[in-house]
Amino acid sequence: ADHAQTVEAILATSIEVLRGPSTLLYGGGAIGGVVNVIDRRFANSLPDAPSFALEARHDSAADTNTLVGSADFNSGALVWHIDGVLRNWNNLEIPGMAIDSRYLPESQTAPGSKGFIPNTAGDGDSALLGVSRIFSNGVIGLAINQQNNHYGLPTGVAESGDSAEPEEGVYIDMERTRYEVMSEWENLASWAEKVDYRASYTDYAHAEIESGGDVGTRFSNESWQHRLQITHTDSADRHGVVGLQHSNEKFSALGDESFIPITNISSSGIFVVEDFHAMAATIEIGARLNRDDYQPQFQLSPNAAFTTTSLSGSALWDISSRITTGLSVSRSQRTPSVEELYSNFGLTSVDDCIIHFATGSCEIGSSDFTEETSLNTDLTLYMDYGRFNSTMTVFYNRFNDYIGQVESGIYIEGFPVREYLQDDAHFHGLELDVNIELNSQYRLRLFGDVIRGAYDRNGAAPRMPPKRLGLELNYSAEQWSAHTTLTHAWSQNRPGLFEASTNSWTRLDAGADYRISTSTGELLVFMTGRNLGNQEIRLSTSYLRGYAPEAGRSFETGIRYRY
């Protein structure tokens, strides 16, 4: 909720969106799909020449200044990669009041900061060094990544008689160091097209620091990850992947306001994904078996162990040269997280609840939770008529023992009490994406989605996105390109138990860029305007929507050079 990681586009080489059985390569519970961002920290071949990229930009929403750079070069068979990011920002500017009184207890009134969200300034930096040794049929690589962030959490409220005053700023001081090794080899045996091994050690820590510099809670997570994956090709019409994955973690939350015990977490998994091609059909099947063990270092917290099995299958059928249909069916299981099991464990009274300032709430878990099981069906229709193409997907997910976090209707010192509960649930929805090429320069896109979710015994699922419909116009010429996007979201009138609804909004974004190509590189100048109508937007999916709306009208300008 408060520690989201961002990916710089200039550092990414490609983005994979995996759905269906392929998601089992990374876990058993990713029923909505997996997004895998690939960068250049490891190389698989020698570069033709050294290269570097540099980008500087400014965003008016929070006076954000960002500088990103990267370089790739080789010395003999060693390929080096270096990249870094520097960023700083001020409080986020918004159209109206930060706090919406509908999200406060009845005994409180909204204090106000108008036009900005207090305590949201910050700064951050990251640096990465990677080196790869290239061989004739493989590569060995090592990478080190250091990241630091220092930023405030949106100001909440605390009880003060019949009114509320802004809570003095709590901010996050976060650092993460990650070491990675990889080894990838091709054609080691007739049955192994590629063997890929990766290992990593991550030392993550962040402190929630209160006014005056006192540390309320210090979170840390030390983890080892190992992954072995073998790709095989039996014939031109059949190939697949088998692999093993193992991790060890030590999660801790220390301090006077710690609400999760120190916990050792061990996870092991084995997976297989195979695909077959026959005439107009492509069939993919996959399976994954996982074992997860939790060992809290607090004598009153019980150990927990879970064995989960996930199975998935999909089929693509070319009805004609222009129409393809796809069906994906899966049975997935997910292990409860450490937060769901042990948050505020052993609490005898909500009056003693320890607040998690990152989400602005008291969170209560349960060590009695069992595995979450879902049956999932996706049906997709893709049509391609040259200048017109469209994709429509409908889906239905049925959960047994779904784990979610719901409002209790109780407030402690102005903060809501949210309980994790386990209940059967169902979700269904539709996604639509239509692209029309108007001529050689203009392209029109229509997109939209809708999703509904509900518990069997506890009403609507909370924090669900509203219905959404958008229209995008793209222009592309030799040096110029531009886009305009209009997105409308309906009000969310099914917010969940004790939750406040969110209003509808319409957002207009636009941008343009200009490219100058030379014999040695390319210069790109760009500008983007966001929320040009200066709409007040509170996302129904956000825990912090009551006092942290989206940014108002803003403009981002920047320049990028690639050599």
C-alpha positions in Angstrom: 0.0 0.0 0.0 2.8 2.4 0.8 6.0 0.8 -0.5 5.2 0.3 -4.3 8.2 0.0 -6.5 8.4 1.9 -9.8 10.1 0.8 -13.0 11.8 3.4 -15.2 10.8 2.8 -18.9 14.3 3.8 -20.2 15.8 0.9 -18.2 13.4 -1.8 -19.4 14.1 -3.7 -22.6 10.7 -5.5 -22.7 7.7 -6.3 -20.6 6.1 -9.8 -20.6 2.4 -10.2 -19.6 1.8 -13.8 -18.8 -1.6 -15.4 -18.4 -2.9 -19.0 -18.2 -0.5 -21.9 -17.4 2.6 -19.7 -17.9 1.9 -17.9 -14.6 2.7 -21.1 -12.7 6.4 -20.4 -13.5 6.3 -17.7 -10.8 3.7 -18.9 -8.3 0.4 -20.6 -7.9 -1.8 -17.7 -6.9 -1.4 -15.3 -9.8 -4.8 -15.9 -11.3 -5.0 -12.5 -12.9 -1.6 -12.9 -14.7 2.0 -12.0 -14.1 3.9 -8.9 -15.4 7.6 -9.5 -15.9 9.8 -6.5 -16.6 13.1 -7.4 -18.3 16.1 -5.1 -18.2 19.7 -5.2 -19.2 21.4 -6.1 -16.0 22.5 -9.3 -17.6 23.6 -9.7 -21.2 23.4 -12.8 -23.4 25.7 -11.6 -26.2 28.5 -9.2 -26.8 27.4 -5.7 -27.8 28.3 -4.3 -31.2 29.4 -1.1 -29.6 29.2 0.8 -26.3 25.8 2.4 -25.5 24.4 4.8 -23.0 21.1 6.5 -22.3 20.3 9.6 -20.2 16.9 11.0 -19.3 15.9 14.1 -17.2 12.3 15.1 -16.5 10.2 17.3 -14.3 6.6 16.7 -13.2 4.6 19.6 -11.8 2.3 17.4 -9.7 4.8 17.3 -6.9 7.6 19.3 -8.4 9.3 15.9 -9.1 12.7 16.0 -10.6 14.0 12.7 -12.0 17.4 11.9 -13.5 18.0 8.4 -15.0 21.1 7.1 -16.7 22.5 3.8 -18.0 25.6 2.5 -19.8 26.5 -0.8 -21.5 30.0 -1.8 -22.7 32.3 -4.8 -22.9 35.9 -5.5 -22.1 36.7 -8.7 -23.9 34.2 -11.4 -23.0 32.9 -9.3 -20.0 29.8 -7.2 -20.6 29.2 -4.4 -18.1 25.9 -2.7 -17.2 25.5 0.4 -15.0 22.4 2.3 -14.3 21.2 4.8 -11.7 18.2 6.9 -10.7 18.0 10.1 -8.7 14.6 11.5 -7.7 13.1 14.1 -5.3 9.6 15.5 -4.9 7.5 17.9 -2.8 4.0 17.5 -1.4 1.5 16.3 -4.0 -0.8 19.0 -5.4 -4.5 18.1 -5.6 -7.7 19.9 -6.8 -9.5 20.3 -3.5 -9.4 19.1 0.1 -7.1 16.2 1.0 -9.5 14.6 3.5 -13.0 13.6 2.6 -15.2 13.8 5.7 -17.2 10.7 4.5 -14.2 8.5 5.4 -14.1 9.8 9.0 -15.9 8.6 12.2 -19.2 10.5 12.8 -17.6 12.2 15.8 -15.0 13.9 13.7 -14.9 16.6 11.2 -12.3 17.0 8.4 -9.3 19.2 9.1 -8.0 20.7 6.2 -5.3 21.1 3.9 -6.5 22.3 0.6 -4.7 22.0 -2.7 -2.0 19.5 -1.5 -1.5 16.4 0.6 0.6 17.1 3.6 3.7 15.0 4.4 4.0 13.4 1.0 7.4 14.9 0.0 10.5 12.7 -0.3 13.6 11.6 -2.2 15.1 8.4 -3.5 18.1 7.0 -5.4 19.1 3.7 -6.8 22.2 2.2 -8.4 22.9 -1.1 -10.2 26.1 -2.8 -11.4 25.9 -5.9 -13.5 28.6 -7.9 -15.2 28.1 -10.9 -17.6 30.8 -13.4 -18.8 29.8 -14.5 -22.3 30.7 -18.0 -23.5 30.0 -19.7 -26.8 26.9 -21.4 -25.5 26.1 -19.6 -22.3 26.6 -16.8 -19.8 27.4 -16.3 -16.2 26.3 -13.0 -14.5 26.5 -11.1 -11.3 24.5 -8.0 -10.3 24.3 -5.7 -7.3 21.5 -3.3 -6.8 21.2 -0.6 -4.0 18.0 1.4 -3.5 17.1 4.1 -0.9 13.9 6.0 -0.4 12.8 8.5 2.1 9.2 9.8 2.0 6.3 10.8 4.0 3.0 9.0 4.4 -0.2 11.0 3.7 -1.4 12.7 6.9 -4.2 10.9 8.7 -6.3 12.0 11.6 -6.3 11.4 15.3 -9.1 11.9 17.8 -9.3 15.2 19.5 -12.6 15.6 21.3 -15.3 16.1 18.8 -13.0 17.1 16.0 -9.9 15.8 14.3 -6.5 17.4 13.8 -3.8 16.3 11.3 -1.6 13.6 12.6 2.0 14.8 12.8 4.0 13.4 9.9 5.1 9.8 9.8 7.7 9.0 7.2 9.4 6.0 5.7 13.1 5.5 5.6 13.7 2.5 3.3 16.8 0.8 1.9 17.2 -2.4 -0.1 20.3 -4.2 -1.3 20.0 -7.1 -3.7 22.7 -9.5 -4.9 22.0 -11.7 -7.9 23.9 -14.4 -9.8 22.7 -16.2 -12.9 23.9 -18.9 -15.2 22.3 -19.7 -18.5 23.4 -22.5 -20.9 22.1 -23.7 -24.2 22.2 -27.2 -25.8 23.9 -28.9 -22.9 22.1 -32.1 -23.8 19.7 -33.4 -26.5 16.8 -33.1 -24.0 17.8 -29.7 -22.6 17.4 -26.7 -25.0 18.3 -24.3 -22.2 19.2 -24.5 -18.5 18.7 -21.4 -16.4 19.8 -21.0 -12.8 19.3 -17.9 -10.8 20.0 -17.0 -7.1 19.6 -13.9 -5.1 20.0 -12.5 -1.7 17.9 -9.4 -0.7 18.4 -7.3 2.5 15.3 -5.1 2.8 14.5 -2.7 5.7 12.3 0.2 6.3 11.5 2.2 9.4 8.2 4.1 10.1 9.6 7.2 11.8 7.3 9.4 13.8 7.5 13.1 14.6 10.6 13.9 16.6 12.6 11.1 14.9 11.3 8.2 17.1 11.1 4.9 15.3 7.6 3.4 15.7 8.3 0.2 13.8 11.3 -1.1 11.9 10.5 -3.7 9.3 13.1 -6.0 7.7 13.1 -8.9 5.3 16.2 -10.9 4.6 15.6 -13.5 1.9 17.4 -16.1 -0.3 15.9 -17.1 -3.6 17.0 -20.0 -5.8 15.5 -21.0 -9.1 16.4 -23.7 -11.6 14.5 -23.9 -14.9 15.1 -26.3 -17.8 13.5 -25.7 -21.3 13.1 -28.8 -23.5 12.0 -29.3 -27.1 10.7 -32.7 -28.0 9.7 -31.8 -31.5 8.6 -28.8 -33.6 5.1 -29.2 -32.2 5.9 -29.7 -28.5 8.1 -28.0 -25.9 8.0 -27.1 -22.3 9.6 -26.0 -19.1 10.3 -27.8 -15.8 11.8 -26.2 -12.7 12.4 -25.9 -9.0 12.1 -22.8 -6.8 13.1 -22.4 -3.2 13.3 -19.4 -0.8 14.1 -18.7 2.8 13.0 -15.4 4.5 13.3 -13.8 7.9 10.6 -11.2 8.3 10.6 -9.0 11.3 8.8 -5.9 12.6 10.5 -4.5 15.7 9.7 -1.5 17.9 7.1 -0.2 20.3 4.5 -0.3 17.5 5.4 -3.6 16.0 2.3 -5.6 15.1 3.8 -8.7 13.4 6.2 -11.2 15.1 9.6 -12.0 13.7 8.9 -15.0 11.4 11.1 -17.4 9.5 9.5 -18.3 6.2 10.5 -21.3 4.0 9.0 -21.9 0.6 9.7 -24.7 -2.0 8.0 -25.3 -5.3 8.2 -27.5 -8.4 6.5 -26.6 -11.6 6.0 -27.9 -15.2 4.5 -26.1 -18.2 4.1 -27.8 -21.5 2.6 -26.6 -24.8 1.5 -28.5 -27.9 0.7 -27.3 -31.4 -1.7 -29.2 -33.7 -3.0 -27.7 -36.9 -5.1 -24.6 -35.9 -4.8 -25.2 -32.1 -2.3 -24.5 -29.4 -2.7 -26.2 -26.1 -0.8 -25.3 -22.9 -1.0 -27.2 -19.6 0.8 -26.5 -16.3 1.0 -27.7 -12.7 2.8 -26.4 -9.6 3.2 -27.9 -6.1 4.3 -25.7 -3.3 5.2 -26.1 0.4 5.3 -23.0 2.7 6.3 -23.0 6.3 6.0 -20.2 8.9 7.9 -20.2 12.2 7.2 -17.2 14.3 9.7 -16.4 17.0 7.0 -15.4 19.5 6.1 -18.2 21.8 2.4 -17.5 21.7 2.2 -17.5 17.8 1.7 -20.9 16.4 3.7 -22.3 13.5 1.9 -22.8 10.2 2.5 -25.0 7.2 0.7 -25.2 3.9 0.8 -27.4 0.9 -0.8 -26.0 -2.3 -1.4 -27.5 -5.7 -2.3 -25.5 -8.8 -3.3 -26.8 -12.2 -4.0 -24.8 -15.3 -4.8 -25.5 -19.0 -5.5 -23.3 -22.0 -6.3 -23.7 -25.6 -6.1 -21.3 -28.6 -8.0 -22.1 -31.7 -7.7 -20.2 -35.0 -11.3 -20.3 -36.2 -10.1 -18.5 -39.4 -7.1 -16.5 -40.5 -8.7 -13.4 -38.8 -10.4 -14.8 -35.7 -8.9 -16.6 -32.8 -10.6 -17.8 -29.6 -9.0 -18.8 -26.4 -10.2 -20.7 -23.3 -8.2 -20.9 -20.0 -9.3 -23.0 -17.0 -7.4 -23.3 -13.8 -7.6 -24.5 -10.2 -5.3 -22.4 -8.1 -4.3 -22.4 -4.4 -2.6 -19.6 -2.4 -0.9 -19.7 1.0 -1.9 -17.0 3.5 0.7 -14.3 3.9 2.5 -13.5 7.1 0.4 -10.3 7.4 -2.8 -12.2 7.1 -1.8 -14.8 9.7 -0.1 -12.8 12.4 -1.0 -9.0 12.2 -1.8 -7.9 15.8 -1.7 -11.6 16.9 -3.0 -12.3 20.4 -5.0 -9.1 20.6 -7.5 -9.3 23.5 -9.1 -5.9 22.9 -9.2 -3.6 19.9 -8.3 -0.7 22.3 -4.8 -2.2 22.4 -4.5 -2.5 18.6 -1.2 -1.2 17.1 -1.7 1.1 14.1 0.0 0.4 10.8 0.6 3.9 9.6 1.3 2.9 6.1 -2.3 1.9 5.5 -3.7 4.2 8.2 -5.5 1.4 10.0 -5.4 -1.2 12.7 -5.0 -4.6 10.9 -6.0 -7.9 12.6 -5.1 -11.3 11.1 -5.9 -14.8 12.1 -3.6 -17.9 12.5 -6.6 -20.1 11.8 -6.6 -19.4 8.1 -6.3 -22.3 5.6 -5.3 -22.3 2.0 -7.2 -20.2 -0.5 -8.6 -22.2 -3.4 -10.0 -20.8 -6.7 -11.6 -22.2 -9.9 -11.0 -19.7 -12.7 -12.3 -19.5 -16.3 -11.3 -17.0 -18.9 -12.7 -16.9 -22.5 -11.1 -14.6 -25.0 -12.0 -13.6 -28.6 -9.4 -11.9 -30.8 -10.2 -10.5 -34.2 -7.7 -9.1 -36.7 -9.0 -7.5 -39.9 -5.9 -5.5 -40.8 -6.8 -1.9 -39.9 -9.3 -3.2 -37.3 -8.5 -5.5 -34.4 -10.1 -6.2 -31.1 -9.7 -8.4 -28.0 -12.6 -9.2 -25.6 -12.1 -11.3 -22.5 -14.8 -12.5 -20.0 -13.8 -14.2 -16.8 -15.3 -15.9 -13.7 -13.4 -16.8 -10.5 -15.0 -18.8 -7.7 -13.1 -18.9 -4.4 -13.3 -21.3 -1.5 -11.9 -19.7 1.7 -11.0 -16.4 0.0 -8.9 -14.1 2.3 -9.7 -10.4 2.3 -9.4 -7.4 4.5 -12.7 -5.7 5.5 -13.7 -2.7 7.6 -15.2 -3.6 11.0 -16.9 -0.2 11.6 -14.8 0.4 14.7 -12.3 3.3 15.0 -9.3 3.5 17.3 -7.9 7.0 17.8 -9.4 8.0 14.5 -8.0 5.0 12.6 -10.3 2.3 11.2 -10.0 -1.3 12.4 -9.7 -3.7 9.5 -9.9 -7.5 9.9 -8.7 -10.2 7.6 -11.4 -12.7 7.2 -11.9 -16.0 5.2 -15.1 -16.5 3.3 -16.2 -18.0 0.0 -16.3 -15.4 -2.8 -16.8 -15.0 -6.5 -15.6 -12.4 -9.1 -16.6 -11.9 -12.7 -15.9 -9.3 -15.3 -15.2 -8.3 -18.9 -12.3 -6.5 -20.6 -12.5 -4.9 -24.1 -9.8 -3.4 -26.3 -10.5 -2.2 -29.9 -8.0 -0.6 -32.2 -8.8 1.1 -35.5 -6.2 2.4 -37.9 -7.9 5.5 -39.4 -5.0 6.1 -41.9 -1.2 5.9 -42.0 -0.9 8.5 -39.2 -3.9 8.2 -36.9 -5.0 5.3 -34.8 -8.1 5.1 -32.5 -8.4 2.9 -29.5 -11.5 2.1 -27.4 -11.0 0.3 -24.1 -13.0 -0.6 -21.1 -13.5 -3.1 -18.3 -15.9 -4.0 -15.5 -15.5 -6.4 -12.6 -17.9 -7.4 -9.8 -16.9 -9.3 -6.6 -18.7 -10.4 -3.5 -18.3 -12.6 -0.5 -20.9 -15.3 0.2 -21.6 -14.0 3.7 -20.0 -10.5 4.0 -21.4 -8.5 1.1 -19.5 -6.8 -1.7 -15.7 -7.3 -1.9 -14.0 -4.0 -0.8 -11.6 -1.9 -2.9 -12.9 -3.1 -6.3 -12.4 -0.9 -9.4 -15.4 0.7 -10.9 -16.7 0.3 -14.5 -14.3 2.1 -16.8 -14.5 3.2 -20.5 -11.8 5.1 -22.4 -11.1 6.5 -25.9 -7.5 7.1 -27.1 -6.4 8.9 -30.3 -2.8 8.3 -31.4 -0.8 10.2 -34.1 2.5 9.1 -35.5 4.7 10.7 -38.2 8.3 10.5 -39.1 9.5 12.6 -36.1 6.4 13.6 -34.2 4.0 11.4 -32.2 1.1 12.4 -30.0 -1.7 10.9 -28.0 -4.9 12.0 -26.3 -6.8 9.8 -23.8 -10.2 10.3 -22.3 -11.1 7.9 -19.5 -14.4 7.8 -17.6 -14.9 5.8 -14.4 -18.3 5.3 -12.9 -19.0 5.7 -9.2 -18.3 2.7 -7.1 -21.5 2.1 -5.2 -20.6 -1.4 -3.9 -17.6 -0.3 -1.7 -17.9 -3.2 0.8 -18.8 -3.3 4.5 -18.6 0.0 6.3 -16.7 1.5 3.3 -17.7 4.8 1.7 -18.6 4.9 -2.0 -16.4 6.8 -4.5 -17.6 9.3 -7.0 -17.4 9.0 -10.8 -14.7 10.8 -12.6 -13.6 11.7 -16.1 -9.9 12.2 -16.8 -8.2 13.8 -19.9 -4.6 13.1 -20.6 -2.5 14.2 -23.6 1.1 14.1 -24.7 3.5 14.6 -27.5 7.1 13.9 -28.3 9.6 14.8 -31.0 12.5 12.6 -32.2 15.8 13.8 -33.7 17.9 10.9 -35.1 21.6 11.2 -35.8 24.2 8.8 -37.0 25.2 8.0 -33.4 21.9 8.2 -31.5 18.5 9.6 -30.9 17.3 12.6 -29.0 13.7 12.6 -27.7 11.9 15.6 -26.3 8.5 14.9 -24.6 5.7 16.5 -22.7 2.7 14.9 -21.1 -0.3 16.6 -19.5 -2.3 14.5 -16.9 -5.8 15.1 -15.5 -6.1 18.2 -17.6 -9.7 18.7 -16.4 -8.3 19.0 -12.8 -10.8 16.4 -11.6 -10.9 15.2 -8.0 -10.2 11.5 -8.3 -10.4 9.1 -5.4 -9.5 5.5 -6.4 -11.9 2.9 -5.0 -8.9 0.5 -5.0 -6.8 2.6 -2.6 -6.7 2.2 1.2 -5.8 5.8 1.4 -8.5 7.3 -0.8 -10.1 9.1 2.1 -7.2 11.4 2.6 -4.9 10.9 -0.5 -6.7 11.6 -3.8 -4.9 11.5 -7.1 -2.9 14.4 -8.4 -4.6 17.4 -10.0 -3.7 18.9 -13.3 0.0 18.4 -14.0 2.5 18.6 -16.7 5.6 16.5 -17.2 8.4 17.6 -19.5 11.6 15.8 -20.3 14.5 15.0 -22.6 16.0 11.6 -23.4 19.2 10.7 -25.3 20.3 7.3 -26.4 23.7 6.6 -27.9 
